[in-house]
Each structure stands twice: as structure tokens, then as C-alpha cells.
């Protein structure tokens, strides 16, 4: 799993843990990046590009089972 995928996964986990609130995507991305990026080597070209190039797929709560 590359750094982009891991950050996306962690941001989604944070979103779920907080009760799936709307409008906190940026906060979740930032928290996930702060948690995940230190585990990847310094200078990884992909590490800084996640937030600007990828959106978290946020399922609607009424569609979740």
C-alpha cells in the first residue's frame, strides 16, 4: 500500500470514528497525513500530493448497513 492509499484509508477511519460528520474532510486528511507520513521515508514525492489530487469517497450514512 502506498502512502496515498494509506492516508486515504486512515482519513476514512477517522471520519467513521467521529460519527461520519460532514464538512470535516480537511481536518481528517490533515490528521491522517500527520499520523502516516512519518512512517514513510523523507522526500517521498507522493507524500504531499494526496490532499490536492484525491478526494475521500464519503458514502451517505443512509446507504450504509
N, C-alpha and C positions, 0 to 999 in steps of 0.2 A: 504494500500500500504506500503510495507516495504521500508527500506532505500535504498536497491539496486535498486528497481524499480523506486523510486523517483529520485535518482541520474541519472539513465539511461534516464528517461523522460526529466529531466532538461538539460542534456548534449545534447540531441536531439533538444530541443527547442533553445538552444544557437546556435547550428550548423545551424538550419534553419534561425534564426535571422541574422546570419552573411553571409547569401547568400550561404550556403551549400559548404563551401570551403573544398578542400581535404587536408589531412595531418595535421589537427589541432585537431585530436581526443583527444590527451593527454591534450591539453590546455582546451578543452571543459569539459573533465572529471574532471580536477582539479578545474575549476571554479564551476562546478556543486557540487562537493563534499564540497567546501568551503561554498557554499550557503546553502546546505541541511543538512549536518551533525550537525551543531549547534542546529537544531530543534529536534534531536534525543538524547536521554539520553547518557551521558558519559559512555563509556565502552561497547557499543553495539558491539558484536562480529562480526557482518556483516559489520559494517561501513568502515573498512579498506580493505575489500577484493574485492570490486567491480572492480577496475581497472585491477587487475590481473586475474580475473576469468570470466569477462563478456565483450563482445565487443558490441559496439553500431551498430545496424543494419543500415547501411547507404544506402538508396535507391539511385539509379542512377538518376540524375536530368532529364534525357530524359524519364524515366519511370513515372515521377510524372505528375499529371494532375492538 
